[in-house]
Amino acid sequence: ADNMLYKSGSYEINDRAAETLSKIAKIIKDYRDYDVLIEGNTDNVPVNSSAASMKNIRNNWDLSCLRASSVVQALQTQYGVDPKRLTAGGRGEYNPLTNNNSDVAKQRNRRTQIIITPKLDQFMDLIDKAPEEK
């Protein structure tokens, strides 16, 4: 959830995020043969670009990408995760979990997902080893 990681209305990671990111980094480091996609998502409320902390952010695409990038950079610089394994991406408001018709629904849609995936060559090896359907 965005309120667990970021300062309100910002892409800066808050002080409370350290414990969560520390645990996530440990998992990522334990699964060193996997790549990690950090994916930012927003609700459909337009960004208030007149706010001082948001003046260089044009829209929810920018915000979602910057939030994902902040997590990637923290994992790299503060927790020692190899940056070659990390990808930051933003989905803006276009990948909602639910509608945006209430404050609770909007809160669910404002999130950062951490997706751990096998490397493509390993995935292809798994496909080659999959049993054929009869």
N, C-alpha and C positions, 0 to 999 in steps of 0.2 A: 504494500500500500504506500502511496506517496507520502503520507504523513509519518510513516515510520522511517523514511530515508532522507527526506528533503525538508528544508526550511519552507514554510508556507509560501506558495506562489513563486518558487525559485527552483533552480536546478542544483543549488549548493547542498551538499550532504550535511545533515545536522549531526550534532554530537551523539545523539542516541543511536545512530546507525552503526557505530563502531562494533558493538557486540554482535549484531546481526551479520555484518559484513565479515567479521572475523570467523564466524562459524561457516559462512558460505565459502570463504577462501580456503578453509581447511578441507572442505568437501571437494572443491575444485582441485586442490593440490593432491588429494588422495587419488583422484581419477585423472592422472596425468596423461593418459592416452586419449582423452576426450577434449574437444573444443567447446567453447562457451560463448553463447550469444546472449548479450544483455539487451533486452528489448523494452523500450519505453512506450507507454500508452497514456493517453489523456482522456478526459471527458470531452464533451462537445462545446464547452463554454469557451468563447474566444479569449485569447490572451489579452490582458490589459497591458499593452506595450508602453503606456505612459508611466507605469510604475518604474521607479529608479532601477530596481534589480532586473527589469524585463525590457529595457529600452532597445536592446539589440536582438530581441526575439520577435519575429514577425508573426508567428502563428503557432498552433499546437504541434505541427511537424517539428519546428525548431525546438520547442520545449521538450518534446519526447526524446529527440535525438541528444540534446544536451544532458538530460537526466541520465540516459543510458551511458553516455560518455563519462559523466562524473563517476558512475559506479565502476566502469572499466578502469579509469585512472586510479581510483582508490584501491581497487584490487591489485593493480600493478604496483603502485608506489608505496602503499602502506602495508600490504599483506603479501607481497612478493610473488604474485601470480605471473607467470610468463606471458608477456603481452602478445606473443605470437599465437597464443591460444584464444585470445579474446576478440570479440567483435561487438561493436556498439551499433544499435539500430533503433530507429524510431518508427512507430506506427501511427503517431498522432492520435486522432479520435476515431480512426477507421477500423479498429479491431475491438469493439466494446464487448464486455462480458454480458451486459444487460442494457436495457434502454437507459436514457439519461433523464428520466422523468421525475426523479426525486434526488435529494441530497445523498441518500444512502447509495442509490444506483450510480450516481456520478462518482462517489468515493470508490466504489468497486472498480470502475473503469480507469481511475487514475492509479496506475500500478507500473511496476517494473518487473518484468519476468526474466528469470535467469534459466536459460535452456542449455542443458549439457547434452552434447551430441557426439557420437563417434566420428572420427575423422573419415572423410569420404572414402579413402582406400580401404579402411577397415570395414566400413559399411558395405562396400562392394564385395569384400571377402565374405561377409555374413550372407549376402544375397546368394553368392555362389554355393554356399554350404546349406542353404535352406532346402528342406525336403520338397520334392515336387508334388503337386496335387495330383490325385488319381481321378 
